[in-house]
């Protein structure tokens, strides 16, 4: 039996809406299994490996929102709450919280899932700032975030406050 395939590309959205996008459009859920090369002598995943996965999930989320290339500008906060062990399945959930003119704040939550029981435990959460860039690496405008739920509105407001704090801190002379 032959199966015919049409060579048509399907996309969720070709270009980002310049008027803005709700966080659900760019939400990312990514999984990774903790393998022996990902662990330390205690049998738990390296924090740096978790940060790598966080950066990947966050960047995909930011690119989906902007429909442009992005670069990591800063890891604003990373909190490790519990270890993940060899064999666990890491579930990373990324969502755009706030977007400024050229930058986006993405929140990433990391859960460790025991593959035998299905039990999930929060291991890490992080806030990362990405900047939209053009083909030569120059910052470009990104669409605003259009929060829809109460939780998204709260994430938007706190993201906006953190951005204001970062901008203020950049103006303080460093000694």
C-alpha positions as CSV (number, residue, x, y, z in Angstrom):
1,X,0.0,0.0,0.0
2,X,1.4,3.4,-1.0
3,X,0.9,6.4,1.2
4,X,0.8,9.7,-0.6
5,X,2.3,12.7,1.1
6,X,1.6,16.3,0.2
7,X,4.6,18.6,0.4
8,X,2.7,21.3,2.2
9,X,4.2,22.9,5.3
10,X,1.9,23.4,8.2
11,X,2.7,26.1,10.7
12,X,0.9,27.4,13.8
13,X,1.7,31.0,12.8
14,X,3.9,32.2,10.0
15,X,4.7,35.6,11.5
16,X,4.2,36.9,14.9
17,X,1.3,39.3,15.4
18,X,2.8,42.8,15.8
19,X,-0.1,43.7,18.1
20,X,1.0,41.0,20.4
21,X,0.6,37.3,21.3
22,X,-0.9,35.5,24.2
23,X,1.5,33.2,26.1
24,X,-0.3,30.0,25.0
25,X,1.0,30.6,21.4
26,X,4.6,30.2,22.5
27,X,4.3,27.8,25.4
28,X,6.9,25.0,25.4
29,X,7.0,21.7,27.1
30,X,10.2,19.8,26.6
31,X,11.4,16.5,28.1
32,X,14.9,15.1,28.7
33,X,15.8,11.8,30.4
34,X,18.7,12.0,32.9
35,X,21.4,9.8,31.6
36,X,24.7,8.7,33.2
37,X,26.7,11.4,31.5
38,X,24.3,14.1,32.9
39,X,25.0,13.1,36.5
40,X,27.6,13.8,39.2
41,X,29.1,11.3,41.7
42,X,25.9,11.6,43.8
43,X,23.8,10.2,41.0
44,X,22.0,13.6,40.6
45,X,21.9,15.7,37.5
46,X,24.5,18.5,37.1
47,X,23.1,22.0,37.7
48,X,24.8,23.2,34.6
49,X,23.1,20.5,32.5
50,X,19.7,21.7,33.9
51,X,20.6,25.3,33.0
52,X,21.5,24.2,29.4
53,X,18.1,22.5,29.1
54,X,16.4,25.6,30.6
55,X,18.1,27.9,28.1
56,X,17.0,25.7,25.2
57,X,13.4,25.5,26.3
58,X,13.4,29.3,27.0
59,X,14.9,30.2,23.7
60,X,12.4,28.0,21.7
61,X,9.6,29.8,23.6
62,X,11.0,33.2,22.9
63,X,11.5,32.4,19.2
64,X,8.0,31.2,19.0
65,X,6.7,34.4,20.5
66,X,8.8,36.7,18.4
67,X,9.0,34.5,15.2
68,X,12.6,35.9,15.0
69,X,16.0,34.7,16.2
70,X,16.8,35.4,19.8
71,X,19.9,35.4,22.0
72,X,20.2,34.9,25.7
73,X,20.8,38.3,27.4
74,X,20.8,37.1,31.0
75,X,19.8,34.4,33.5
76,X,18.0,36.6,36.0
77,X,17.3,34.0,38.5
78,X,17.8,30.2,38.9
79,X,16.6,28.4,42.0
80,X,17.3,24.7,42.5
81,X,14.7,23.3,44.9
82,X,15.4,19.5,44.8
83,X,17.7,17.1,43.0
84,X,16.8,15.0,40.0
85,X,18.2,11.5,39.8
86,X,19.6,9.2,37.1
87,X,16.7,7.9,35.1
88,X,14.3,10.6,36.0
89,X,12.4,12.4,33.2
90,X,12.9,16.1,33.3
91,X,9.8,18.1,32.2
92,X,10.6,21.7,31.3
93,X,7.7,24.2,30.9
94,X,8.6,27.6,29.4
95,X,6.2,30.6,29.0
96,X,6.8,34.2,28.0
97,X,6.0,36.4,31.0
98,X,6.7,39.9,29.6
99,X,8.1,41.6,26.5
100,X,9.7,45.0,26.3
101,X,10.6,46.7,23.0
102,X,13.4,44.2,22.0
103,X,13.5,41.8,25.0
104,X,11.4,39.0,26.4
105,X,11.3,37.5,29.9
106,X,10.7,33.8,29.9
107,X,9.9,31.8,33.0
108,X,10.9,28.1,33.0
109,X,9.8,25.5,35.5
110,X,11.6,22.1,35.7
111,X,9.9,19.0,37.2
112,X,11.6,15.7,37.8
113,X,9.3,12.8,36.9
114,X,9.9,9.3,38.3
115,X,9.2,7.1,35.2
116,X,8.1,4.2,37.3
117,X,5.5,6.0,39.5
118,X,4.7,9.1,37.4
119,X,5.3,11.3,40.5
120,X,6.5,14.8,39.7
121,X,8.6,17.1,41.9
122,X,9.5,20.7,41.2
123,X,13.3,20.8,41.0
124,X,14.2,24.2,39.4
125,X,12.7,27.4,38.3
126,X,14.3,30.2,36.3
127,X,13.8,33.6,34.7
128,X,15.7,34.3,31.5
129,X,15.8,37.4,29.3
130,X,16.2,37.0,25.6
131,X,16.7,39.7,22.9
132,X,15.2,39.5,19.4
133,X,17.9,39.9,16.8
134,X,18.0,40.4,13.0
135,X,20.3,38.5,10.6
136,X,23.3,40.6,11.5
137,X,22.8,40.3,15.3
138,X,21.2,43.7,15.9
139,X,18.3,44.0,18.4
140,X,14.9,44.2,16.8
141,X,11.4,44.9,18.2
142,X,9.4,41.9,19.5
143,X,5.6,41.8,19.8
144,X,4.1,42.5,23.2
145,X,2.6,39.8,25.4
146,X,-1.2,39.7,25.6
147,X,-2.0,37.9,28.9
148,X,-5.4,36.1,29.0
149,X,-5.7,34.5,32.4
150,X,-5.3,35.8,35.9
151,X,-2.1,33.9,36.3
152,X,-0.7,35.3,33.0
153,X,-1.7,38.8,34.1
154,X,0.2,38.4,37.4
155,X,3.2,37.0,35.6
156,X,3.1,39.9,33.2
157,X,2.9,42.5,36.0
158,X,5.8,40.9,38.0
159,X,7.8,40.6,34.8
160,X,7.3,44.3,34.0
161,X,8.4,45.2,37.6
162,X,11.5,43.1,37.3
163,X,12.3,44.7,33.9
164,X,12.0,48.2,35.6
165,X,14.3,47.0,38.4
166,X,16.9,45.7,35.9
167,X,16.8,49.0,33.9
168,X,17.3,51.0,37.1
169,X,20.2,48.8,38.2
170,X,21.9,49.3,34.9
171,X,22.0,53.1,35.5
172,X,23.7,52.7,38.9
173,X,27.5,53.3,38.6
174,X,29.6,50.3,39.3
175,X,32.6,50.7,41.6
